[in-house]
Each structure stands twice: as C-alpha cells, then as structure tokens.
Amino acid sequence: MFSKKHPCTSWTFKYKGRGVKPDPVKAGCFVIEHVATGRVIVNASAAASESADSQIEMFIRKEHPDRRFQKQFDGDEELLITLFPCSGIREARRVALEVVSSVYPPYLLH
C-alpha cells in the first residue's frame, strides 16, 4: 500500500485486456503495482505514461530487469498503474520520494 496524497489517475492492466487508460501524463510519477502481491515499482519521468507503458512491454516480453517482479507477473498478470501528473521532473521526483516513503510494508518496493 502507498499514499495517494497528490491528484492521480489509475487504470488496470491485464494481459488479455486493460481498463480505460487516462489521458497521457507527461512529467510525473508512476507507480506499477502487482495486484496479487502488492509489490510496487515507483519512478519519476519526463514522460510518465510512456515510461509506464515501456515497463509493461518489458513484462509482456519477459525482459523486465526486476526478475522477482517478472516472475510474479508471469504468475498473475494483473497490474494497477497509478499516474501522478506534475509540473516538471523536479516535482515528479519529489512526489516519487513521497510515494516511496509511504509504501508499507517497505519490502513491497522493488
């Protein structure tokens, strides 16, 4: 679990279909949560929507660098993607740090 103090949008991803994807977020923070286990990947990016999509593509191709997360995804392919739009990369990094510090229990961070 993590805190959602800032405005955000979420959508689900399943290999055989996805939820309604919100408008693309440029600068922002994204969180990819494995629904079955609660493990999360948190990152800030100048192109948050594209970066989240890139992470998902790596999972689909079975090429994600986080092997433990990849193995969990292979077992259950449902992800929850949360995007926090920000005014710039500095704010996105600040929001990402706040999200990381709010993840409980901490072992859920990748």
C-alpha positions as CSV (number, residue, x, y, z in Angstrom):
1,M,0.0,0.0,0.0
2,F,1.1,3.5,-0.6
3,S,-0.3,7.0,0.0
4,K,-2.2,8.9,-2.7
5,K,-1.9,12.4,-1.2
6,H,-1.5,14.0,-4.7
7,P,-4.0,14.1,-7.5
8,C,-3.7,10.9,-9.6
9,T,-5.3,8.7,-12.1
10,S,-5.3,4.9,-12.1
11,W,-6.0,2.1,-14.6
12,T,-5.6,-1.6,-14.6
13,F,-3.7,-3.8,-17.0
14,K,-4.3,-7.5,-17.7
15,Y,-2.5,-9.2,-20.5
16,K,-5.9,-10.1,-22.1
17,G,-7.3,-6.6,-21.7
18,R,-6.9,-3.3,-19.9
19,G,-9.0,-0.8,-18.1
20,V,-9.8,2.6,-19.6
21,K,-6.4,4.4,-19.9
22,P,-6.5,8.1,-18.9
23,D,-5.1,10.9,-20.9
24,P,-1.3,10.7,-21.3
25,V,0.8,12.2,-18.5
26,K,4.0,14.0,-19.5
27,A,6.1,14.9,-16.5
28,G,5.1,12.9,-13.5
29,C,5.5,9.9,-11.2
30,F,4.1,6.5,-12.0
31,V,3.5,3.5,-9.8
32,I,3.1,0.0,-11.1
33,E,1.5,-2.3,-8.5
34,H,1.2,-6.0,-8.8
35,V,-2.3,-6.5,-7.6
36,A,-1.9,-10.1,-6.3
37,T,1.2,-9.4,-4.2
38,G,1.2,-5.6,-3.6
39,R,4.8,-5.2,-4.9
40,V,5.3,-1.8,-6.5
41,I,7.7,0.0,-8.9
42,V,7.9,3.7,-8.3
43,N,9.6,6.1,-10.8
44,A,9.6,9.7,-11.9
45,S,9.8,10.6,-15.6
46,A,9.5,13.4,-18.0
47,A,7.2,11.2,-20.0
48,A,5.4,9.1,-17.2
49,S,2.7,7.5,-19.4
50,E,5.3,6.4,-22.0
51,S,7.7,5.1,-19.3
52,A,4.9,3.1,-17.6
53,D,3.9,1.6,-21.0
54,S,7.6,0.7,-21.6
55,Q,7.7,-1.1,-18.3
56,I,4.6,-3.1,-19.1
57,E,6.0,-4.0,-22.5
58,M,9.1,-5.4,-20.8
59,F,6.9,-7.6,-18.6
60,I,5.0,-8.8,-21.6
61,R,8.2,-9.7,-23.5
62,K,9.5,-11.3,-20.3
63,E,12.5,-9.0,-20.3
64,H,12.0,-6.9,-17.2
65,P,15.2,-6.4,-15.2
66,D,13.5,-7.0,-11.9
67,R,13.4,-10.8,-12.1
68,R,11.4,-11.3,-9.0
69,F,8.7,-8.9,-10.2
70,Q,8.8,-10.5,-13.6
71,K,8.2,-14.0,-12.0
72,Q,5.2,-12.6,-10.1
73,F,3.8,-11.0,-13.2
74,D,4.2,-14.3,-15.1
75,G,2.1,-16.0,-12.3
76,D,-0.6,-13.3,-12.2
77,E,-0.7,-10.6,-14.9
78,E,-2.9,-8.0,-13.3
79,L,-1.2,-4.6,-12.6
80,L,-2.6,-1.4,-11.3
81,I,-0.9,1.7,-12.9
82,T,-1.2,5.0,-11.0
83,L,0.0,8.2,-12.6
84,F,0.7,11.4,-10.7
85,P,0.8,14.4,-13.1
86,C,3.4,17.0,-12.1
87,S,4.5,20.4,-13.5
88,G,8.1,19.2,-14.1
89,I,10.6,16.5,-13.4
90,R,11.7,18.1,-10.1
91,E,8.2,17.9,-8.7
92,A,7.9,14.4,-10.2
93,R,11.0,13.3,-8.3
94,R,9.6,14.8,-5.1
95,V,6.3,13.1,-5.5
96,A,8.1,9.8,-6.2
97,L,10.1,10.1,-3.0
98,E,6.9,10.8,-1.0
99,V,5.3,7.7,-2.5
100,V,8.3,5.5,-1.8
101,S,8.4,6.7,1.8
102,S,4.7,5.9,2.2
103,V,5.0,2.3,0.9
104,Y,4.1,-0.1,3.7
105,P,5.4,-2.6,4.4
106,P,8.7,-1.5,2.8
107,Y,9.6,-4.9,1.4
108,L,6.9,-4.3,-1.2
109,L,9.3,-1.9,-3.1
110,H,11.1,-3.5,-6.0
